[in-house]
């Protein structure tokens, strides 16, 4: 069985998204979501905090078949309903008017996962001081990035 290396596996709030297993759970309980809305959620989750244009989502989920933006709007509504997300005060899916959407949920436990992975790599490289210094500088950069990513998004006045 080949697993797509781009397949998303992500925990956020009480949710867990596992694209390879085609599963969305909330506190361990399955959350029903039709295949196309599930694919939309996965496409957004692959690039957290980054704008994904409507056309990019339509291509990623519906391929090159001719569909209108209304199918995307419907899929986003289904995703929001499954996540209990309010479009007026989004916690998971943010809309950028006339452009696209972004996944804005903060991953749960990401800092602990990064710290554990870095500690493992550093323990394997203790004999090489230069490599250990490089790893520490990467860890510092990742921490700065995490702090920047976890800053609340501000909306421009419309």
C-alpha positions in Angstrom: 0.0 0.0 0.0 1.4 3.4 -1.1 0.7 6.3 1.2 0.8 9.8 -0.4 3.7 11.6 1.3 1.6 14.8 1.2 -1.3 13.1 3.1 -2.2 15.2 6.1 -2.3 13.9 9.7 -3.0 16.7 12.1 -4.5 17.3 15.5 -6.1 20.6 16.3 -8.3 21.4 19.3 -10.3 18.2 20.0 -10.1 17.1 16.3 -7.8 14.7 14.5 -7.6 14.7 10.7 -6.0 11.6 9.1 -6.1 11.9 5.3 -4.4 8.5 4.6 -7.1 6.8 6.7 -9.9 9.1 5.4 -10.9 9.9 8.9 -11.9 13.0 10.9 -12.5 12.5 14.6 -13.5 14.7 17.5 -12.5 13.5 20.9 -12.0 10.1 19.4 -15.4 9.9 17.9 -15.8 9.7 14.1 -17.1 12.9 12.5 -19.1 12.1 9.3 -17.9 14.2 6.3 -18.6 13.4 2.6 -15.6 12.7 0.4 -15.4 16.1 -1.4 -15.7 18.3 1.7 -13.1 16.0 3.4 -10.8 16.5 0.4 -11.3 20.3 0.7 -10.4 20.2 4.4 -7.3 18.1 3.6 -6.2 20.5 0.8 -6.5 23.5 3.2 -4.8 21.7 6.1 -1.8 20.9 3.9 -0.8 24.6 3.9 -1.9 26.0 7.3 -2.3 29.8 7.5 -1.7 30.1 3.8 -4.3 31.3 1.3 -5.5 28.6 -1.0 -7.3 30.2 -4.0 -10.7 29.0 -5.1 -9.3 27.8 -8.4 -6.5 25.9 -6.6 -9.1 24.2 -4.4 -11.4 23.4 -7.4 -8.4 21.9 -9.3 -7.2 19.9 -6.3 -10.5 18.4 -5.3 -12.5 18.3 -8.6 -9.7 17.9 -11.0 -10.1 19.5 -14.4 -13.8 18.9 -14.6 -16.0 21.9 -15.1 -17.7 22.8 -11.9 -18.8 26.1 -10.5 -17.7 27.9 -7.3 -21.0 27.0 -5.8 -19.8 23.4 -5.2 -16.8 24.7 -3.3 -19.0 27.0 -1.2 -21.2 24.1 -0.4 -18.2 21.9 0.5 -16.8 24.6 2.8 -20.2 24.9 4.5 -20.2 21.1 5.1 -16.7 21.3 6.6 -17.7 24.2 8.8 -20.8 22.3 10.0 -18.7 19.2 10.8 -16.2 21.3 12.7 -18.8 23.5 14.4 -17.0 26.5 12.9 -18.8 29.9 12.6 -18.0 31.8 9.4 -18.6 35.1 11.2 -16.0 34.2 13.9 -13.9 31.4 12.3 -11.6 29.2 14.4 -10.7 26.7 11.7 -11.6 27.9 8.2 -11.2 31.6 7.2 -12.5 33.1 4.0 -10.7 35.7 2.0 -13.4 37.4 0.0 -13.4 36.7 -3.7 -10.0 34.9 -3.4 -10.1 31.7 -1.4 -9.8 30.1 2.0 -7.2 29.3 4.6 -6.9 26.8 7.4 -6.3 28.8 10.6 -6.5 26.2 13.4 -3.4 25.9 15.6 -2.1 22.3 15.6 -2.4 20.6 19.0 0.8 19.4 20.6 3.0 20.7 17.7 5.5 22.2 20.1 5.9 18.9 22.0 6.4 17.0 18.8 9.0 19.4 17.5 10.9 19.4 20.8 10.9 15.6 20.9 12.1 15.2 17.3 14.8 17.8 17.9 16.0 16.1 21.1 16.2 12.8 19.3 18.2 14.2 16.4 20.5 16.1 18.9 21.1 12.9 20.9 22.2 11.1 17.7 24.6 13.9 16.8 26.2 14.8 20.2 29.7 13.9 19.0 29.5 16.5 16.2 29.4 19.9 17.9 29.0 21.8 14.6 26.0 19.7 13.7 24.5 20.1 17.1 24.9 23.9 16.8 23.2 23.8 13.4 20.3 21.8 14.9 19.9 24.3 17.8 19.8 27.2 15.3 17.1 25.4 13.3 15.2 24.8 16.6 15.4 28.5 17.4 14.1 29.4 13.9 11.2 26.9 14.2 10.3 28.4 17.6 10.2 31.9 16.2 8.0 30.6 13.3 5.7 28.9 15.8 5.3 32.1 17.7 4.5 34.0 14.5 2.0 31.4 13.3 0.2 31.4 16.6 -0.4 35.1 16.5 -4.1 35.9 15.9 -4.9 36.9 12.4 -6.2 40.5 12.0 -8.8 41.3 9.5 -8.6 44.4 7.3 -11.7 46.7 7.5 -14.1 45.8 4.8 
